[in-house]
Amino acid sequence: MEHDQDLDAIGLLCPLPVLKARKRLSAMAEGQVLRVRADDPAAVVDVPHFCAEAGHGLVGQADEGAVQVYLIRKGG
């Protein structure tokens, strides 16, 4: 899927991937998509929970080996 920005959170542990995603999304326009790459096992729970709580859409999720990739569409 197309995305507007990338966030490399590989090597970061909870809660840093979500905190960095929140900061990056705050600077993006509504409807833009952020691709987050993380290898923290907690991200599987944390990222979807963050999206639901913050009103963003989790529009894609996949594994690339040991790395999880999340596509988050900024909500309003």
Secondary structure, DSSP 8 states (H G I E B T S, - for coil): ---SEEEEETT--TTHHHHHHHHHHHTS-TT-EEEEEE--TTHHHHHHHHHHHHT-EEEEEEEETTEEEEEEE---
